[in-house]
Amino acid sequence: MPARRIPYEIGGYGDPAATNQRDYLLILLQLLKRMRLDLIVTVGMTAVILNLSIPEKWLLSTRAVSVLGIAMSIFIGFRNTQAIGRWWEARTLWGTVVNTSRGWADALRAHLDDQQWGSTRAKSLVQLQVALIWQLNFELRNFWHPDLRTMQLRLLERLDLPRQSTVRSLAVERSRQIQHLLRDEWIGEMGRMQLAQVSIACMDAIGGLERIRNTPIPPPYDMFVRIINWVFGTQLLIEFNRNGSPATGLLLFLGFLMAERIGAYVEGPFDQDGSSFSMPLNTICTVISNDLMCNELDFGRFQPSRNPVFWD
């Protein structure tokens, strides 16, 4: 007799983040919404080309269009590779922020006795790290969910810190607290060194995130790829129109245009629209907050999502 298969048990940790096929239409709509200006220009240009007699001397040869298409494929492929690289580096650095935040709490727990760990002071040190990562979230994107901003202001008030606190000021306050722990003999020199190392590792990751945020792809390259894409698309549309297949030319033009725009949108992992082009910063910060503060914070109406299409 065949062995009886034992069913698996389902846990309460949620399924891994994944894009479902039923969400493809929503992703396409997100892309078209961002491309609305490009699409308007494309439709207008197509209408002109279809109703205008263009002199032969203005057109590239079929071989030239083919060579230009190969060049466009290379440029778009390179741009998208770099864009995904920037996105993935940002996600890796945020992973470091998650790990160092947990490491901060674990290092404190390792060096403080039970009475010290249960004190208001120890809780404030953990809360300080949570306040820092939420402030980093807000500064990278320069916008916030209103309920999350209210939560952050209440947390700063609980820590007796200014409402205008920045990532830098919170990091300095964290260093001061390490110094005070050593002065008050709550930790020894080894504990100070370990906490300082965790703090430095966190700031290294924050510096990398700020670099990505403040340094876009060089503008001349961005401009060149866009211009050559439009030149190629126009010639492609004209060529297929001459051969009696304008719809095919238009679809190919839109394909190249969308591929180039996807690379441009992914280059900015901290965009404001909370779409699948962005990173799930609020969700990441919520995970850190719950790990360190055991669901103490009230996020209001905000609900984190594990669906990449709805990342916020």
TILUMLUM-268986 format. One record per residue (C-alpha): residue number from 1; x, y, z. Coordinates in steps of 0.001 Angstrom, whole numbers, m for minus. Layout:
BEGIN
<mido num="NUM" u="X" v="Y" w="Z"/>
...
//
This chain:
BEGIN
<mido num="1" u="0" v="0" w="0"/>
<mido num="2" u="1258" v="3506" w="m764"/>
<mido num="3" u="2415" v="5530" w="2217"/>
<mido num="4" u="m165" v="7923" w="3567"/>
<mido num="5" u="815" v="11529" w="2920"/>
<mido num="6" u="880" v="13675" w="6031"/>
<mido num="7" u="m592" v="17127" w="5348"/>
<mido num="8" u="1497" v="20199" w="6046"/>
<mido num="9" u="503" v="22642" w="8736"/>
<mido num="10" u="84" v="26307" w="7868"/>
<mido num="11" u="1732" v="28869" w="10132"/>
<mido num="12" u="711" v="32394" w="10986"/>
<mido num="13" u="3694" v="34211" w="9482"/>
<mido num="14" u="2172" v="35033" w="6124"/>
<mido num="15" u="3181" v="33776" w="2695"/>
<mido num="16" u="6356" v="35084" w="1031"/>
<mido num="17" u="5825" v="38283" w="m933"/>
<mido num="18" u="4983" v="37520" w="m4560"/>
<mido num="19" u="3218" v="39092" w="m7517"/>
<mido num="20" u="87" v="37227" w="m8544"/>
<mido num="21" u="m846" v="36963" w="m12213"/>
<mido num="22" u="m4227" v="38518" w="m11463"/>
<mido num="23" u="m2365" v="41697" w="m10466"/>
<mido num="24" u="m632" v="42117" w="m13840"/>
<mido num="25" u="m3386" v="44402" w="m15088"/>
<mido num="26" u="m2974" v="46632" w="m12032"/>
<mido num="27" u="778" v="46837" w="m12637"/>
<mido num="28" u="112" v="47831" w="m16249"/>
<mido num="29" u="m2305" v="50529" w="m15087"/>
<mido num="30" u="311" v="51875" w="m12665"/>
<mido num="31" u="2792" v="52068" w="m15526"/>
<mido num="32" u="356" v="53741" w="m17903"/>
<mido num="33" u="m574" v="56287" w="m15236"/>
<mido num="34" u="3051" v="57315" w="m14913"/>
<mido num="35" u="3475" v="57354" w="m18682"/>
<mido num="36" u="370" v="59411" w="m19388"/>
<mido num="37" u="2313" v="62372" w="m20811"/>
<mido num="38" u="4429" v="60089" w="m23025"/>
<mido num="39" u="1286" v="58352" w="m24249"/>
<mido num="40" u="m426" v="61632" w="m25121"/>
<mido num="41" u="2613" v="62747" w="m27128"/>
<mido num="42" u="2807" v="59321" w="m28839"/>
<mido num="43" u="m844" v="59404" w="m29869"/>
<mido num="44" u="m509" v="62939" w="m31245"/>
<mido num="45" u="2680" v="62096" w="m33131"/>
<mido num="46" u="1080" v="58938" w="m34569"/>
<mido num="47" u="m1899" v="60921" w="m35824"/>
<mido num="48" u="449" v="63376" w="m37549"/>
<mido num="49" u="2569" v="60645" w="m39135"/>
<mido num="50" u="m432" v="58743" w="m40450"/>
<mido num="51" u="m1881" v="61830" w="m42108"/>
<mido num="52" u="1299" v="63480" w="m43319"/>
<mido num="53" u="3332" v="62795" w="m46428"/>
<mido num="54" u="6931" v="62643" w="m45219"/>
<mido num="55" u="9740" v="63167" w="m47783"/>
<mido num="56" u="11961" v="60155" w="m48391"/>
<mido num="57" u="15101" v="62158" w="m47574"/>
<mido num="58" u="13905" v="62572" w="m43982"/>
<mido num="59" u="13767" v="58827" w="m43449"/>
<mido num="60" u="16468" v="56423" w="m42398"/>
<mido num="61" u="17122" v="53350" w="m44479"/>
<mido num="62" u="15766" v="49991" w="m43344"/>
<mido num="63" u="19280" v="48883" w="m42433"/>
<mido num="64" u="19836" v="52042" w="m40364"/>
<mido num="65" u="16591" v="51465" w="m38479"/>
<mido num="66" u="17683" v="47886" w="m37753"/>
<mido num="67" u="21077" v="49045" w="m36431"/>
<mido num="68" u="19375" v="51719" w="m34342"/>
<mido num="69" u="17043" v="49064" w="m32914"/>
<mido num="70" u="20022" v="46961" w="m31831"/>
<mido num="71" u="21603" v="50015" w="m30201"/>
<mido num="72" u="18356" v="50817" w="m28402"/>
<mido num="73" u="18118" v="47280" w="m27064"/>
<mido num="74" u="21641" v="47590" w="m25643"/>
<mido num="75" u="21013" v="51005" w="m24079"/>
<mido num="76" u="17672" v="50019" w="m22561"/>
<mido num="77" u="19098" v="46735" w="m21277"/>
<mido num="78" u="22028" v="48546" w="m19672"/>
<mido num="79" u="19771" v="51166" w="m18108"/>
<mido num="80" u="17366" v="48610" w="m16688"/>
<mido num="81" u="20249" v="46557" w="m15307"/>
<mido num="82" u="21623" v="49619" w="m13530"/>
<mido num="83" u="18156" v="50557" w="m12278"/>
<mido num="84" u="17540" v="47114" w="m10780"/>
<mido num="85" u="21042" v="47278" w="m9283"/>
<mido num="86" u="20205" v="50549" w="m7533"/>
<mido num="87" u="16880" v="49155" w="m6311"/>
<mido num="88" u="18454" v="45970" w="m5029"/>
<mido num="89" u="21306" v="47819" w="m3324"/>
<mido num="90" u="18737" v="49983" w="m1531"/>
<mido num="91" u="16856" v="46873" w="m426"/>
<mido num="92" u="20103" v="45270" w="786"/>
<mido num="93" u="20979" v="48374" w="2788"/>
<mido num="94" u="17511" v="48395" w="4335"/>
<mido num="95" u="18137" v="44767" w="5260"/>
<mido num="96" u="21241" v="45956" w="7103"/>
<mido num="97" u="19135" v="48575" w="8898"/>
<mido num="98" u="16728" v="45816" w="9975"/>
<mido num="99" u="19574" v="43619" w="11235"/>
<mido num="100" u="21384" v="46397" w="13077"/>
<mido num="101" u="18132" v="47516" w="14706"/>
<mido num="102" u="17603" v="44023" w="16058"/>
<mido num="103" u="21298" v="43869" w="16940"/>
<mido num="104" u="20950" v="47108" w="18935"/>
<mido num="105" u="18178" v="45622" w="21091"/>
<mido num="106" u="19943" v="42267" w="21436"/>
<mido num="107" u="23241" v="43900" w="22455"/>
<mido num="108" u="21472" v="45960" w="25112"/>
<mido num="109" u="19739" v="42858" w="26437"/>
<mido num="110" u="23035" v="40985" w="26552"/>
<mido num="111" u="24838" v="43657" w="28597"/>
<mido num="112" u="22049" v="44761" w="30947"/>
<mido num="113" u="20819" v="42713" w="33868"/>
<mido num="114" u="17141" v="41873" w="34302"/>
<mido num="115" u="16413" v="44895" w="36479"/>
<mido num="116" u="18170" v="47301" w="34102"/>
<mido num="117" u="16507" v="45766" w="31052"/>
<mido num="118" u="13079" v="46252" w="32598"/>
<mido num="119" u="13744" v="49917" w="33362"/>
<mido num="120" u="12283" v="52923" w="31554"/>
<mido num="121" u="15769" v="53880" w="30465"/>
<mido num="122" u="16369" v="50618" w="28608"/>
<mido num="123" u="12965" v="50847" w="26927"/>
<mido num="124" u="13773" v="54397" w="25826"/>
<mido num="125" u="17019" v="53214" w="24234"/>
<mido num="126" u="15120" v="50652" w="22174"/>
<mido num="127" u="12430" v="53197" w="21289"/>
<mido num="128" u="15139" v="55608" w="20161"/>
<mido num="129" u="16230" v="53126" w="17483"/>
<mido num="130" u="12626" v="52748" w="16313"/>
<mido num="131" u="12245" v="56532" w="16100"/>
<mido num="132" u="15444" v="56722" w="14047"/>
<mido num="133" u="14335" v="54218" w="11414"/>
<mido num="134" u="10932" v="55902" w="10979"/>
<mido num="135" u="12642" v="59266" w="10598"/>
<mido num="136" u="14930" v="57725" w="7986"/>
<mido num="137" u="11845" v="56476" w="6132"/>
<mido num="138" u="10284" v="59945" w="6090"/>
<mido num="139" u="13489" v="61741" w="5054"/>
<mido num="140" u="14257" v="59360" w="2202"/>
<mido num="141" u="10796" v="59804" w="664"/>
<mido num="142" u="9982" v="63325" w="1914"/>
<mido num="143" u="6378" v="62347" w="2627"/>
<mido num="144" u="4507" v="60188" w="5109"/>
<mido num="145" u="1235" v="58506" w="5872"/>
<mido num="146" u="m496" v="60962" w="8257"/>
<mido num="147" u="m1213" v="58308" w="10908"/>
<mido num="148" u="2385" v="57132" w="10835"/>
<mido num="149" u="3600" v="60702" w="11240"/>
<mido num="150" u="1308" v="61086" w="14263"/>
<mido num="151" u="2755" v="57872" w="15690"/>
<mido num="152" u="6289" v="59181" w="15200"/>
<mido num="153" u="5544" v="62499" w="16907"/>
<mido num="154" u="4055" v="60682" w="19901"/>
<mido num="155" u="7146" v="58489" w="20082"/>
<mido num="156" u="9444" v="61532" w="20033"/>
<mido num="157" u="7334" v="63141" w="22738"/>
<mido num="158" u="7629" v="59986" w="24841"/>
<mido num="159" u="11416" v="60174" w="24440"/>
<mido num="160" u="11384" v="63893" w="25331"/>
<mido num="161" u="12975" v="64741" w="21979"/>
<mido num="162" u="12119" v="67681" w="19659"/>
<mido num="163" u="9406" v="67240" w="17026"/>
<mido num="164" u="11923" v="68512" w="14465"/>
<mido num="165" u="14396" v="65709" w="15213"/>
<mido num="166" u="16352" v="64423" w="12216"/>
<mido num="167" u="18143" v="61173" w="11464"/>
<mido num="168" u="21418" v="62861" w="12316"/>
<mido num="169" u="20225" v="64296" w="15637"/>
<mido num="170" u="18725" v="60953" w="16662"/>
<mido num="171" u="21986" v="59158" w="15796"/>
<mido num="172" u="23930" v="61658" w="17918"/>
<mido num="173" u="21480" v="61110" w="20784"/>
<mido num="174" u="22040" v="57359" w="20490"/>
<mido num="175" u="25809" v="57884" w="20786"/>
<mido num="176" u="25297" v="60089" w="23845"/>
<mido num="177" u="23210" v="57396" w="25475"/>
<mido num="178" u="25990" v="54833" w="24922"/>
<mido num="179" u="28384" v="57226" w="26642"/>
<mido num="180" u="25988" v="57687" w="29577"/>
<mido num="181" u="25556" v="53930" w="29976"/>
<mido num="182" u="29308" v="53555" w="30354"/>
<mido num="183" u="29550" v="56533" w="32712"/>
<mido num="184" u="26806" v="55150" w="34946"/>
<mido num="185" u="28445" v="51689" w="34880"/>
<mido num="186" u="25443" v="50006" w="33302"/>
<mido num="187" u="27812" v="48539" w="30714"/>
<mido num="188" u="31533" v="47950" w="30544"/>
<mido num="189" u="34050" v="48882" w="27876"/>
<mido num="190" u="33212" v="45739" w="25915"/>
<mido num="191" u="29536" v="46684" w="25919"/>
<mido num="192" u="30345" v="50203" w="24787"/>
<mido num="193" u="32427" v="48889" w="21898"/>
<mido num="194" u="29723" v="46466" w="20792"/>
<mido num="195" u="26951" v="49063" w="20917"/>
<mido num="196" u="29166" v="51549" w="19076"/>
<mido num="197" u="29891" v="48983" w="16355"/>
<mido num="198" u="26185" v="48322" w="15883"/>
<mido num="199" u="25547" v="52076" w="15709"/>
<mido num="200" u="28311" v="52598" w="13140"/>
<mido num="201" u="27066" v="49707" w="10970"/>
<mido num="202" u="23584" v="51225" w="11013"/>
<mido num="203" u="24914" v="54647" w="10014"/>
<mido num="204" u="26962" v="53117" w="7177"/>
<mido num="205" u="23761" v="51636" w="5748"/>
<mido num="206" u="21919" v="54935" w="6217"/>
<mido num="207" u="24689" v="56761" w="4371"/>
<mido num="208" u="24356" v="54333" w="1459"/>
<mido num="209" u="20605" v="54888" w="1301"/>
<mido num="210" u="21072" v="58657" w="1306"/>
<mido num="211" u="23611" v="58318" w="m1513"/>
<mido num="212" u="21135" v="56389" w="m3664"/>
<mido num="213" u="18397" v="58876" w="m2874"/>
<mido num="214" u="20485" v="61963" w="m3661"/>
<mido num="215" u="22432" v="60675" w="m6699"/>
<mido num="216" u="20273" v="59855" w="m9732"/>
<mido num="217" u="21519" v="58384" w="m12990"/>
<mido num="218" u="23625" v="61106" w="m14723"/>
<mido num="219" u="21218" v="63486" w="m16533"/>
<mido num="220" u="23125" v="63444" w="m19870"/>
<mido num="221" u="22745" v="59670" w="m20080"/>
<mido num="222" u="19078" v="59868" w="m19151"/>
<mido num="223" u="18480" v="62515" w="m21810"/>
<mido num="224" u="20436" v="60621" w="m24473"/>
<mido num="225" u="18542" v="57354" w="m23958"/>
<mido num="226" u="15184" v="59132" w="m24073"/>
<mido num="227" u="16010" v="61085" w="m27235"/>
<mido num="228" u="17396" v="58119" w="m29144"/>
<mido num="229" u="14378" v="56061" w="m28065"/>
<mido num="230" u="11989" v="58627" w="m29517"/>
<mido num="231" u="14035" v="58940" w="m32716"/>
<mido num="232" u="14036" v="55185" w="m33150"/>
<mido num="233" u="10328" v="54883" w="m32340"/>
<mido num="234" u="9417" v="57589" w="m34809"/>
<mido num="235" u="11425" v="55982" w="m37589"/>
<mido num="236" u="9977" v="52593" w="m36710"/>
<mido num="237" u="6449" v="53942" w="m36906"/>
<mido num="238" u="7129" v="55651" w="m40235"/>
<mido num="239" u="8746" v="52539" w="m41691"/>
<mido num="240" u="5845" v="50261" w="m40764"/>
<mido num="241" u="3347" v="52856" w="m41968"/>
<mido num="242" u="5047" v="52843" w="m45382"/>
<mido num="243" u="4689" v="49048" w="m45436"/>
<mido num="244" u="1012" v="49238" w="m44554"/>
<mido num="245" u="1298" v="48068" w="m40914"/>
<mido num="246" u="1091" v="51222" w="m38762"/>
<mido num="247" u="m476" v="49320" w="m35838"/>
<mido num="248" u="2545" v="46998" w="m35656"/>
<mido num="249" u="4915" v="49969" w="m35677"/>
<mido num="250" u="2939" v="51687" w="m32937"/>
<mido num="251" u="2932" v="48589" w="m30722"/>
<mido num="252" u="6691" v="48110" w="m31141"/>
<mido num="253" u="7266" v="51803" w="m30398"/>
<mido num="254" u="5179" v="51544" w="m27218"/>
<mido num="255" u="7081" v="48408" w="m26215"/>
<mido num="256" u="10459" v="50168" w="m26404"/>
<mido num="257" u="9033" v="53249" w="m24734"/>
<mido num="258" u="7595" v="51256" w="m21817"/>
<mido num="259" u="10800" v="49294" w="m21354"/>
<mido num="260" u="12830" v="52504" w="m21131"/>
<mido num="261" u="10332" v="54117" w="m18735"/>
<mido num="262" u="10295" v="51079" w="m16431"/>
<mido num="263" u="14050" v="51481" w="m15990"/>
<mido num="264" u="13627" v="55181" w="m15233"/>
<mido num="265" u="10928" v="54538" w="m12619"/>
<mido num="266" u="12787" v="51721" w="m10843"/>
<mido num="267" u="15867" v="53951" w="m10535"/>
<mido num="268" u="14070" v="55833" w="m7747"/>
<mido num="269" u="13264" v="53221" w="m5054"/>
<mido num="270" u="11877" v="55853" w="m2662"/>
<mido num="271" u="9135" v="57295" w="m4862"/>
<mido num="272" u="5937" v="58637" w="m3391"/>
<mido num="273" u="3175" v="56725" w="m5134"/>
<mido num="274" u="3603" v="53514" w="m3142"/>
<mido num="275" u="3394" v="51457" w="m6315"/>
<mido num="276" u="5331" v="48370" w="m7275"/>
<mido num="277" u="8193" v="50630" w="m8465"/>
<mido num="278" u="8842" v="51723" w="m4871"/>
<mido num="279" u="10294" v="49975" w="m1844"/>
<mido num="280" u="7958" v="48895" w="986"/>
<mido num="281" u="9521" v="51259" w="3519"/>
<mido num="282" u="6475" v="51569" w="5773"/>
<mido num="283" u="6110" v="47792" w="5900"/>
<mido num="284" u="9825" v="47317" w="6677"/>
<mido num="285" u="9699" v="49914" w="9454"/>
<mido num="286" u="6552" v="48301" w="10852"/>
<mido num="287" u="8365" v="44964" w="11066"/>
<mido num="288" u="11278" v="46578" w="12928"/>
<mido num="289" u="8903" v="48399" w="15283"/>
<mido num="290" u="6998" v="45244" w="16161"/>
<mido num="291" u="10220" v="43280" w="16671"/>
<mido num="292" u="11697" v="45846" w="19054"/>
<mido num="293" u="8590" v="47174" w="20784"/>
<mido num="294" u="6299" v="44120" w="20705"/>
<mido num="295" u="3291" v="45773" w="19019"/>
<mido num="296" u="3264" v="48745" w="21395"/>
<mido num="297" u="2864" v="51375" w="18681"/>
<mido num="298" u="m449" v="52455" w="17224"/>
<mido num="299" u="m156" v="52762" w="13439"/>
<mido num="300" u="m3691" v="54077" w="13075"/>
<mido num="301" u="m5297" v="53383" w="9708"/>
<mido num="302" u="m2068" v="52177" w="8134"/>
<mido num="303" u="m2069" v="48488" w="7271"/>
<mido num="304" u="1182" v="46959" w="5955"/>
<mido num="305" u="924" v="44857" w="2801"/>
<mido num="306" u="3082" v="41967" w="1629"/>
<mido num="307" u="1772" v="42277" w="m1913"/>
<mido num="308" u="4496" v="43949" w="m4029"/>
<mido num="309" u="1826" v="45617" w="m6151"/>
<mido num="310" u="542" v="47565" w="m3177"/>
<mido num="311" u="3824" v="48331" w="m1413"/>
<mido num="312" u="3728" v="51567" w="544"/>
//
